[in-house]
Amino acid sequence: MTTFVDRVELHVAAGSGGHGCASVHREKFKPLGGPDGGNGGRGGDVILTVDQSITTLLDYHHSPHRKATNGKPGEGGNRSGKDGQDLILPVPDGTVVLDKAGNVLADLVGHGTSYVAAQGGRGGLGNAALASARRKAPGFALLGEPGDLRDVVLELKTVADVALVGYPSAGKSSLISVLSAAKPKIADYPFTTLVPNLGVVTAGSTVYTIADVPGLIPGASQGKGLGLEFLRHVERCSVLVHVLDTATLESDRDPASDLDIIEEELRQYGGLDNRPRIVVLNKIDVPDGKDLAEMVRPDLEARGYRVFEASAVAHMGLKELSFALAELVAQSRATKPKEEATRIVIRPKAVDDTGFTVTREADSLFRVRGEKPERWVRQTDFNNDEAVGYLADRLNRLGVEQELMKAGARGGDGVAIGPEENAVVFDWEPSMTAGAEMLGRRGEDHRLEGERPAAQRRKDRQAQRDEAQQEFDDFEPF
């Protein structure tokens, strides 16, 4: 059964905003009290937060679909809907958040740091919030905006000061077990370590963490064996320790060639050239191992490596090794900033960004893309004429009509707002302002002005529409 997972694809859905309410205040002796529809509540966010008690992404491997709660709709009496509850997802320290294309969105380091993976939708405004001097009694409200739907990839890169690398069964897990209180699984066969093991070591006044990486073999950087799956766990380390087996039973191996092979794999993986190296000649408790260590040590020191002879079984050379590692870790910490902040990628908008674009996709089809136009369309109730007219006015004030004319749009051309899979398409007429006014002089409640009964007003508005359409049909250009 899988107990350690360091890479998952997570499907997150933020909560949708609640719809606004269209309501008129009703009270005895005040039949026309004005609009009192409340706003809808905000949808809940999906937030990734570092929790140091979490060491694996196993929970998200079994349950990759996560959703926050929706906001509640507004109600009459100026009562706003309740906001949706944010969904907090704990992740291990050192989790990197990427999109499906592999672009880094956030690098979460440090307990409590967080990243909003999916943002909840805005709540729709009620008709009380939409009222103005010109629009005294709106007969519509805005719909809540859907929450974000995102697919993100989580990769765990272990946060450790020292990383032990080497061939399978070189003794890395054994060293961790005697240098710290960690109790990894140990046995004498390849790929015993199937997950990175972490331990805490105290050497004098320095406390540091040490991790062993599952055994590397030739071709690990290209995906052979287990190496590629776990090489990412050495990226954050300050010191690399080569653990070389001096008592191997394989006749075609020796410590020097093992070191060359592992160094080549690290070089091909990249990004580790500036890490200080230490070489540990392990298993010197075996007579042949002691002799081989004495033979290869001068050659390794001539290459510039600090070499230590050790035995995890006999507890030989461990104190000197732990203090040497503490010294290098202290030097590395002294050169780094005191706090390593979470790295979140921010892509600001251009200074001359108008907020939308108009592109011509065919002879008679124009597409409008932009955050505001698309959000306004999502929040519009197209079954309500006043709401549609309000949308037309907003688009006109934003400059959409002017840009359509610049792009060559003519009356009757199709205009699509939004992406292809979820766009609103309509036939465009050059004067949106006039067209919007024909939708019933939205917001002007005749009951407040003591005018004609509702049935008569509807009949008069329809007559105005018919008259305007007839004038348009009878129009003959010069």
ChimeraX attribute file (.defattr): number of C-alpha atoms within 10 A of each C-alpha:
attribute: neighborCount
match mode: 1-to-1
recipient: residues
	/A:1	3
	/A:2	6
	/A:3	10
	/A:4	15
	/A:5	16
	/A:6	22
	/A:7	19
	/A:8	18
	/A:9	18
	/A:10	19
	/A:11	18
	/A:12	24
	/A:13	25
	/A:14	30
	/A:15	31
	/A:16	29
	/A:17	32
	/A:18	31
	/A:19	29
	/A:20	31
	/A:21	32
	/A:22	24
	/A:23	24
	/A:24	21
	/A:25	16
	/A:26	15
	/A:27	9
	/A:28	7
	/A:29	7
	/A:30	9
	/A:31	11
	/A:32	15
	/A:33	14
	/A:34	19
	/A:35	26
	/A:36	23
	/A:37	29
	/A:38	27
	/A:39	35
	/A:40	32
	/A:41	27
	/A:42	32
	/A:43	31
	/A:44	28
	/A:45	28
	/A:46	27
	/A:47	20
	/A:48	22
	/A:49	22
	/A:50	23
	/A:51	18
	/A:52	15
	/A:53	11
	/A:54	12
	/A:55	17
	/A:56	19
	/A:57	21
	/A:58	17
	/A:59	14
	/A:60	19
	/A:61	17
	/A:62	9
	/A:63	10
	/A:64	14
	/A:65	13
	/A:66	14
	/A:67	18
	/A:68	24
	/A:69	22
	/A:70	27
	/A:71	28
	/A:72	23
	/A:73	26
	/A:74	28
	/A:75	20
	/A:76	21
	/A:77	16
	/A:78	20
	/A:79	16
	/A:80	24
	/A:81	23
	/A:82	19
	/A:83	23
	/A:84	24
	/A:85	18
	/A:86	21
	/A:87	21
	/A:88	17
	/A:89	16
	/A:90	18
	/A:91	27
	/A:92	26
	/A:93	25
	/A:94	23
	/A:95	26
	/A:96	22
	/A:97	24
	/A:98	18
	/A:99	15
	/A:100	12
	/A:101	8
	/A:102	10
	/A:103	11
	/A:104	16
	/A:105	18
	/A:106	21
	/A:107	24
	/A:108	27
	/A:109	24
	/A:110	20
	/A:111	15
	/A:112	14
	/A:113	17
	/A:114	22
	/A:115	20
	/A:116	16
	/A:117	24
	/A:118	25
	/A:119	24
	/A:120	30
	/A:121	25
	/A:122	26
	/A:123	32
	/A:124	29
	/A:125	27
	/A:126	32
	/A:127	30
	/A:128	28
	/A:129	19
	/A:130	20
	/A:131	17
	/A:132	12
	/A:133	8
	/A:134	10
	/A:135	15
	/A:136	18
	/A:137	27
	/A:138	27
	/A:139	25
	/A:140	27
	/A:141	29
	/A:142	26
	/A:143	25
	/A:144	30
	/A:145	26
	/A:146	23
	/A:147	26
	/A:148	19
	/A:149	16
	/A:150	16
	/A:151	18
	/A:152	21
	/A:153	21
	/A:154	21
	/A:155	21
	/A:156	24
	/A:157	24
	/A:158	26
	/A:159	23
	/A:160	22
	/A:161	24
	/A:162	25
	/A:163	27
	/A:164	27
	/A:165	27
	/A:166	24
	/A:167	23
	/A:168	21
	/A:169	22
	/A:170	23
	/A:171	27
	/A:172	31
	/A:173	29
	/A:174	21
	/A:175	22
	/A:176	23
	/A:177	19
	/A:178	18
	/A:179	21
	/A:180	16
	/A:181	12
	/A:182	19
	/A:183	14
	/A:184	19
	/A:185	13
	/A:186	14
	/A:187	13
	/A:188	10
	/A:189	9
	/A:190	13
	/A:191	16
	/A:192	16
	/A:193	21
	/A:194	15
	/A:195	19
	/A:196	21
	/A:197	22
	/A:198	25
	/A:199	21
	/A:200	16
	/A:201	21
	/A:202	14
	/A:203	17
	/A:204	10
	/A:205	7
	/A:206	14
	/A:207	13
	/A:208	17
	/A:209	18
	/A:210	25
	/A:211	26
	/A:212	29
	/A:213	28
	/A:214	30
	/A:215	27
	/A:216	24
	/A:217	19
	/A:218	16
	/A:219	17
	/A:220	22
	/A:221	23
	/A:222	12
	/A:223	11
	/A:224	13
	/A:225	16
	/A:226	20
	/A:227	20
	/A:228	19
	/A:229	17
	/A:230	23
	/A:231	21
	/A:232	16
	/A:233	23
	/A:234	26
	/A:235	18
	/A:236	17
	/A:237	23
	/A:238	23
	/A:239	24
	/A:240	21
	/A:241	21
	/A:242	25
	/A:243	27
	/A:244	28
	/A:245	26
	/A:246	28
	/A:247	22
	/A:248	16
	/A:249	9
	/A:250	7
	/A:251	6
	/A:252	7
	/A:253	12
	/A:254	17
	/A:255	23
	/A:256	14
	/A:257	12
	/A:258	19
	/A:259	18
	/A:260	11
	/A:261	17
	/A:262	22
	/A:263	17
	/A:264	16
	/A:265	20
	/A:266	19
	/A:267	13
	/A:268	14
	/A:269	16
	/A:270	11
	/A:271	11
	/A:272	18
	/A:273	10
	/A:274	8
	/A:275	15
	/A:276	16
	/A:277	20
	/A:278	20
	/A:279	23
	/A:280	26
	/A:281	26
	/A:282	30
	/A:283	27
	/A:284	24
	/A:285	18
	/A:286	15
	/A:287	11
	/A:288	13
	/A:289	19
	/A:290	19
	/A:291	13
	/A:292	18
	/A:293	24
	/A:294	14
	/A:295	11
	/A:296	16
	/A:297	20
	/A:298	12
	/A:299	12
	/A:300	16
	/A:301	12
	/A:302	9
	/A:303	8
	/A:304	10
	/A:305	16
	/A:306	15
	/A:307	20
	/A:308	18
	/A:309	22
	/A:310	24
	/A:311	22
	/A:312	21
	/A:313	15
	/A:314	13
	/A:315	14
	/A:316	16
	/A:317	16
	/A:318	18
	/A:319	12
	/A:320	14
	/A:321	19
	/A:322	18
	/A:323	16
	/A:324	15
	/A:325	24
	/A:326	24
	/A:327	13
	/A:328	18
	/A:329	21
	/A:330	16
	/A:331	12
	/A:332	16
	/A:333	12
	/A:334	10
	/A:335	8
	/A:336	9
	/A:337	8
	/A:338	8
	/A:339	8
	/A:340	10
	/A:341	12
	/A:342	16
	/A:343	15
	/A:344	15
	/A:345	11
	/A:346	8
	/A:347	6
	/A:348	6
	/A:349	9
	/A:350	8
	/A:351	6
	/A:352	6
	/A:353	8
	/A:354	11
	/A:355	13
	/A:356	16
	/A:357	15
	/A:358	19
	/A:359	15
	/A:360	15
	/A:361	11
	/A:362	10
	/A:363	10
	/A:364	15
	/A:365	18
	/A:366	21
	/A:367	21
	/A:368	21
	/A:369	17
	/A:370	15
	/A:371	11
	/A:372	14
	/A:373	21
	/A:374	18
	/A:375	17
	/A:376	18
	/A:377	21
	/A:378	19
	/A:379	24
	/A:380	22
	/A:381	16
	/A:382	13
	/A:383	8
	/A:384	13
	/A:385	18
	/A:386	23
	/A:387	22
	/A:388	19
	/A:389	24
	/A:390	20
	/A:391	20
	/A:392	22
	/A:393	17
	/A:394	16
	/A:395	19
	/A:396	16
	/A:397	12
	/A:398	16
	/A:399	12
	/A:400	18
	/A:401	21
	/A:402	15
	/A:403	17
	/A:404	21
	/A:405	12
	/A:406	10
	/A:407	13
	/A:408	12
	/A:409	22
	/A:410	14
	/A:411	12
	/A:412	13
	/A:413	17
	/A:414	18
	/A:415	24
	/A:416	21
	/A:417	21
	/A:418	20
	/A:419	13
	/A:420	10
	/A:421	6
	/A:422	11
	/A:423	17
	/A:424	16
	/A:425	15
	/A:426	13
	/A:427	13
	/A:428	19
	/A:429	17
	/A:430	16
	/A:431	12
	/A:432	16
	/A:433	17
	/A:434	13
	/A:435	15
	/A:436	19
	/A:437	15
	/A:438	17
	/A:439	19
	/A:440	19
	/A:441	14
	/A:442	22
	/A:443	21
	/A:444	16
	/A:445	18
	/A:446	13
	/A:447	13
	/A:448	12
	/A:449	8
	/A:450	8
	/A:451	11
	/A:452	12
	/A:453	10
	/A:454	12
	/A:455	8
	/A:456	11
	/A:457	14
	/A:458	13
	/A:459	10
	/A:460	14
	/A:461	15
	/A:462	15
	/A:463	12
	/A:464	15
	/A:465	15
	/A:466	12
	/A:467	12
	/A:468	12
	/A:469	12
	/A:470	11
	/A:471	11
	/A:472	10
	/A:473	9
	/A:474	8
	/A:475	9
	/A:476	7
	/A:477	4
	/A:478	3
